[in-house]
């Protein structure tokens, strides 16, 4: 449909000439089909000539085919509102209750597993007691005991600690290897000395307490030396000398301590010498001799 405007009493053809056929259709004379549309009487101005409006059908002949009208674009669907809706207080309470319930359930599960483990250990302990009463050791326990003893043997460090022996006869000093704080582990005490059975680094120490009731000018000497059957003679490892250790003829006491790290060979034997045996206090906490392997 097309609309044409013109003056009253005149047709569209007289104003603009022959109209082209729209959309390729044959245009006929439509003057006989044009009808004026008068305005309502209440709105007409008698002194003003209004233009008439004509509606012209572009394709009035029903026998001719007209192109279809262009399709109308569909209205797009509404965009969903993706804004996050605030949670209500009821939902928050339900989530909190669910979390608390899960925590309580987890705690109860842990308590149950702990009780089960305790019961199982008590049962195993009862079986061990029963087997011990019948003098039968289970194979698993026997294997465990064997592994523990082997590890203890591997971890055992070679060491020795000797204490003073008041029954002295001659130099070098004699020592107590067993009683009191004395012990030997992986080291032999033989011929008044400690014998090394494995080459390595050893820390050697010796402490001697000298004491007397009178004061004289005698020099106090404390020596640690070693011997080896392969090499003749002895080799001094450590030595200490004391002079001016007393005054005014009064009772006196002086301590001499020696200690150092040495690389010792197999079959080395270590001994201790002093300048005078009579001035040595042989209490085990005051005079001692020892070593340990690093």
Backbone torsions as a table, in degrees:
resi	resn	phi	psi	omega
1	UNK	NA	137.9	178.1
2	UNK	-130.9	145.5	-179.4
3	UNK	-109.4	139.1	178.1
4	UNK	-126.3	141.5	178.3
5	UNK	-111.6	142.8	177.7
6	UNK	-163.1	175.1	178.3
7	UNK	-75.5	160.2	179.8
8	UNK	-68.0	138.0	178.3
9	UNK	86.0	-3.5	178.8
10	UNK	-116.7	149.2	-178.3
11	UNK	-96.9	162.0	178.0
12	UNK	-63.1	-30.8	-178.3
13	UNK	-66.9	-38.2	-177.4
14	UNK	-71.3	-24.0	-178.0
15	UNK	-86.7	-45.4	-172.4
16	UNK	-118.2	4.9	179.6
17	UNK	80.9	-172.0	-178.7
18	UNK	-67.7	131.3	-179.5
19	UNK	-83.6	141.0	178.7
20	UNK	-69.0	151.3	-179.5
21	UNK	-73.3	121.9	-180.0
22	UNK	-73.6	142.0	174.0
23	UNK	56.5	30.3	174.9
24	UNK	79.7	9.9	179.9
25	UNK	-89.1	153.2	178.6
26	UNK	-75.1	125.9	-176.9
27	UNK	-94.6	124.0	177.5
28	UNK	-102.3	177.8	178.3
29	UNK	-77.7	116.2	-175.7
30	UNK	-108.4	17.0	-178.1
31	UNK	-66.5	-29.8	-179.4
32	UNK	-77.7	-12.9	178.7
33	UNK	-96.3	-9.1	-176.5
34	UNK	-77.6	129.8	178.0
35	UNK	-127.3	129.8	178.5
36	UNK	-71.9	146.0	178.1
37	UNK	-109.5	100.9	-178.1
38	UNK	-74.1	150.5	176.2
39	UNK	-81.2	161.3	178.3
40	UNK	-60.7	151.6	-175.7
41	UNK	-67.8	-28.6	-177.1
42	UNK	-71.4	-26.5	-176.4
43	UNK	-99.2	-2.1	-178.0
44	UNK	-81.0	139.5	173.3
45	UNK	-103.5	120.5	-174.3
46	UNK	-68.4	-24.5	-177.6
47	UNK	-90.8	-4.1	-177.2
48	UNK	-122.5	131.8	-178.8
49	UNK	-89.9	113.3	179.9
50	UNK	-84.9	142.3	174.9
51	UNK	-72.4	145.7	178.7
52	UNK	-88.6	147.8	-179.0
53	UNK	-109.8	128.7	-179.0
54	UNK	-119.0	137.9	174.1
55	UNK	-104.1	120.9	-176.5
56	UNK	-113.8	127.9	176.1
57	UNK	-84.5	121.1	-176.1
58	UNK	-70.7	-20.7	-177.9
59	UNK	-139.9	81.3	-175.3
60	UNK	-88.5	-19.1	-177.9
61	UNK	-80.0	116.1	-178.6
62	UNK	-70.7	-18.2	-178.3
63	UNK	-76.5	-25.9	-179.2
64	UNK	-84.9	149.7	-180.0
65	UNK	-93.8	131.0	179.6
66	UNK	-109.6	147.7	179.1
67	UNK	-66.0	146.4	179.7
68	UNK	-68.1	151.1	178.4
69	UNK	-67.4	151.1	-179.5
70	UNK	-64.2	137.2	-177.6
71	UNK	-67.2	146.7	178.8
72	UNK	-84.5	132.4	-179.8
73	UNK	-63.9	133.2	-179.4
74	UNK	-67.7	151.1	178.8
75	UNK	-74.7	126.9	-179.1
76	UNK	-64.4	148.1	179.9
77	UNK	-66.9	154.2	-179.6
78	UNK	-67.3	142.2	178.7
79	UNK	-74.9	126.4	-179.4
80	UNK	-66.7	148.6	179.3
81	UNK	-81.4	108.9	-176.8
82	UNK	-95.7	7.5	177.9
83	UNK	-67.2	135.9	-176.9
84	UNK	-70.8	123.0	179.9
85	UNK	-76.3	136.5	178.8
86	UNK	-65.0	139.2	179.4
87	UNK	-73.5	143.8	178.2
88	UNK	-80.1	164.3	179.4
89	UNK	-63.6	-31.3	-179.4
90	UNK	-66.3	-42.0	177.9
91	UNK	-64.4	-40.9	178.2
92	UNK	-61.8	-40.7	178.7
93	UNK	-65.5	-39.5	-179.6
94	UNK	-66.2	-39.0	178.2
95	UNK	-66.2	-43.0	177.5
96	UNK	-61.6	-40.8	178.3
97	UNK	-64.0	-37.8	178.8
98	UNK	-65.5	-42.3	179.2
99	UNK	-63.5	-44.7	179.3
100	UNK	-62.6	-39.5	179.2
101	UNK	-63.6	-41.5	178.5
102	UNK	-64.6	-39.8	178.3
103	UNK	-64.2	-42.5	178.5
104	UNK	-63.1	-41.9	178.8
105	UNK	-63.0	-39.3	178.4
106	UNK	-64.9	-42.0	178.0
107	UNK	-62.7	-43.6	179.4
108	UNK	-63.7	-37.1	177.7
109	UNK	-64.3	-42.7	177.8
110	UNK	-62.8	-41.1	178.1
111	UNK	-63.4	-41.2	179.4
112	UNK	-63.8	-43.0	178.2
113	UNK	-64.2	-38.5	178.7
114	UNK	-64.2	-42.8	178.8
115	UNK	-64.1	-39.3	178.4
116	UNK	-63.8	-40.6	179.0
117	UNK	-65.1	-40.4	179.1
118	UNK	-63.6	-44.5	178.9
119	UNK	-62.0	-39.4	-179.8
120	UNK	-66.6	-41.0	178.0
121	UNK	-65.5	-39.1	177.0
122	UNK	-62.7	-38.6	178.6
123	UNK	-65.1	-43.8	178.2
124	UNK	-64.1	-38.4	178.2
125	UNK	-64.1	-39.8	177.8
126	UNK	-64.2	-39.1	177.8
127	UNK	-65.1	-39.2	178.3
128	UNK	-64.9	-40.9	177.5
129	UNK	-63.5	-40.8	179.7
130	UNK	-65.6	-41.5	179.2
131	UNK	-68.3	-34.8	177.9
132	UNK	-67.6	-35.3	179.0
133	UNK	-67.9	-30.1	178.4
134	UNK	-93.0	9.1	178.3
135	UNK	58.4	40.8	177.2
136	UNK	-128.3	123.3	180.0
137	UNK	-101.5	125.7	178.7
138	UNK	-60.9	151.8	-179.1
139	UNK	-59.5	-38.9	-179.2
140	UNK	-64.0	-43.3	179.2
141	UNK	-67.9	-37.4	178.5
142	UNK	-63.5	-40.4	178.0
143	UNK	-65.1	-40.3	179.4
144	UNK	-64.4	-41.8	179.1
145	UNK	-64.5	-39.6	178.5
146	UNK	-64.2	-42.5	178.1
147	UNK	-64.4	-38.9	-179.8
148	UNK	-65.9	-41.1	-180.0
149	UNK	-66.6	-37.9	177.8
150	UNK	-64.8	-41.9	179.1
151	UNK	-65.7	-35.6	177.7
152	UNK	-66.6	-37.0	177.6
153	UNK	-66.1	-39.2	-179.9
154	UNK	-67.8	-36.8	-177.3
155	UNK	-82.5	-8.6	-178.5
156	UNK	-65.9	123.0	-178.2
157	UNK	-91.9	139.6	177.8
158	UNK	-74.3	120.2	-177.3
159	UNK	-158.3	163.0	177.6
160	UNK	-156.8	144.4	176.7
161	UNK	-140.0	118.0	-178.2
162	UNK	-111.7	144.9	179.7
163	UNK	-114.1	165.9	-175.6
164	UNK	-64.7	144.2	178.9
165	UNK	-119.7	114.0	-177.1
166	UNK	-68.2	-16.2	-179.2
167	UNK	-87.1	70.9	-178.8
168	UNK	-91.8	139.3	178.2
169	UNK	-114.1	-44.7	-176.8
170	UNK	-156.6	167.3	175.7
171	UNK	-82.5	151.3	-2.1
172	UNK	-67.9	171.6	-175.9
173	UNK	-63.8	144.1	173.5
174	UNK	-94.5	152.1	-173.1
175	UNK	-132.9	161.2	175.6
176	UNK	-98.0	116.3	-175.0
177	UNK	-96.2	-6.8	-170.2
178	UNK	-123.4	-57.3	-169.5
179	UNK	-73.9	159.8	178.7
180	UNK	67.7	-134.3	179.6
181	UNK	-84.5	-0.1	-176.3
182	UNK	-77.1	146.7	176.3
183	UNK	-163.7	162.5	172.6
184	UNK	-138.0	134.2	-179.9
185	UNK	-137.9	104.9	-178.8
186	UNK	76.4	3.5	178.5
187	UNK	-126.7	137.3	-179.4
188	UNK	-98.9	141.6	172.4
189	UNK	-104.6	113.7	-176.0
190	UNK	-148.2	136.7	178.2
191	UNK	54.7	47.1	175.1
192	UNK	65.0	22.4	179.6
193	UNK	-149.5	168.4	177.6
194	UNK	-96.1	126.6	-176.0
195	UNK	-103.2	128.1	-179.8
196	UNK	-86.3	130.4	178.0
197	UNK	-111.9	5.6	178.3
198	UNK	-151.6	128.1	-179.4
199	UNK	-68.5	139.1	179.2
200	UNK	168.6	-171.9	178.2
201	UNK	-89.7	131.6	-178.5
202	UNK	-132.4	142.0	171.0
203	UNK	-97.7	122.0	-176.5
204	UNK	-111.6	136.3	179.6
205	UNK	-141.5	154.5	177.8
206	UNK	-155.4	137.5	179.2
207	UNK	-131.6	132.0	-179.9
208	UNK	-133.5	133.0	176.1
209	UNK	-106.5	118.8	175.2
210	UNK	-97.2	141.2	175.5
211	UNK	-152.3	154.0	-179.5
212	UNK	-159.1	164.5	-179.5
213	UNK	-99.3	-16.7	177.5
214	UNK	-127.2	155.9	-177.2
215	UNK	-108.1	130.4	174.5
216	UNK	-138.6	178.0	-175.1
217	UNK	-92.4	18.4	-178.6
218	UNK	-70.9	138.2	178.5
219	UNK	-82.6	132.1	177.4
220	UNK	-93.5	128.1	-177.4
221	UNK	-123.5	137.8	179.0
222	UNK	-133.9	119.0	-172.4
223	UNK	-131.8	139.3	170.0
224	UNK	-118.1	125.7	-178.3
225	UNK	-137.6	169.6	-178.9
226	UNK	-130.5	157.3	175.7
227	UNK	-132.2	156.8	176.0
228	UNK	-147.6	133.0	-178.1
229	UNK	-63.7	-21.2	-179.6
230	UNK	-73.6	-41.1	-178.9
231	UNK	-108.7	132.2	-178.2
232	UNK	-73.8	159.3	177.5
233	UNK	80.6	-171.3	-178.9
234	UNK	-127.6	157.7	-178.7
235	UNK	-127.2	123.8	-179.4
236	UNK	-74.6	128.3	177.0
237	UNK	-96.4	-44.5	-179.1
238	UNK	-144.8	149.7	-179.8
239	UNK	-151.3	142.8	178.3
240	UNK	-138.6	137.6	179.1
241	UNK	-126.8	139.0	-179.9
242	UNK	-117.9	129.3	174.4
243	UNK	-134.0	156.3	-178.6
244	UNK	53.5	47.4	-176.1
245	UNK	-95.2	-3.7	179.4
246	UNK	-146.9	165.4	-179.6
247	UNK	-157.3	153.4	172.4
248	UNK	62.6	28.6	172.8
249	UNK	56.1	36.6	179.8
250	UNK	-107.5	169.1	176.5
251	UNK	-67.0	143.4	-175.3
252	UNK	-142.9	163.9	176.7
253	UNK	-155.3	135.3	179.4
254	UNK	-138.1	138.4	179.8
255	UNK	-102.9	142.5	176.4
256	UNK	-127.0	119.7	-179.2
257	UNK	-120.7	136.2	176.4
258	UNK	-129.4	139.3	178.1
259	UNK	-164.9	133.3	-180.0
260	UNK	-165.6	168.5	-179.1
261	UNK	-100.6	133.2	-178.0
262	UNK	-137.3	151.0	170.9
263	UNK	-95.3	111.5	-175.9
264	UNK	-107.8	148.5	179.8
265	UNK	-100.5	164.8	177.1
266	UNK	-62.4	139.8	-179.8
267	UNK	76.4	6.1	171.0
268	UNK	-69.2	140.3	175.8
269	UNK	-122.6	133.6	-175.9
270	UNK	-109.2	140.0	-176.6
271	UNK	-138.6	165.2	-179.7
272	UNK	-127.1	134.7	177.1
273	UNK	-123.6	150.0	173.9
274	UNK	-132.0	164.2	-178.3
275	UNK	-74.3	-33.3	-179.1
276	UNK	-150.2	119.6	-176.5
277	UNK	-66.2	-33.5	-174.5
278	UNK	-64.7	-21.1	-178.6
279	UNK	-93.3	4.9	-176.8
280	UNK	-94.6	132.9	172.8
281	UNK	-92.3	116.5	-171.7
282	UNK	-95.2	23.1	173.1
283	UNK	-65.8	143.2	-172.2
284	UNK	-65.9	-23.1	178.8
285	UNK	-89.0	-6.5	-176.6
286	UNK	-114.5	-29.2	178.5
287	UNK	-129.5	119.9	-177.8
288	UNK	-155.2	169.1	-174.5
289	UNK	-154.8	137.4	-179.1
290	UNK	-171.5	-179.3	178.3
291	UNK	-162.2	165.2	172.6
292	UNK	-152.8	149.2	-177.0
293	UNK	-88.5	136.7	178.1
294	UNK	-85.5	NA	NA
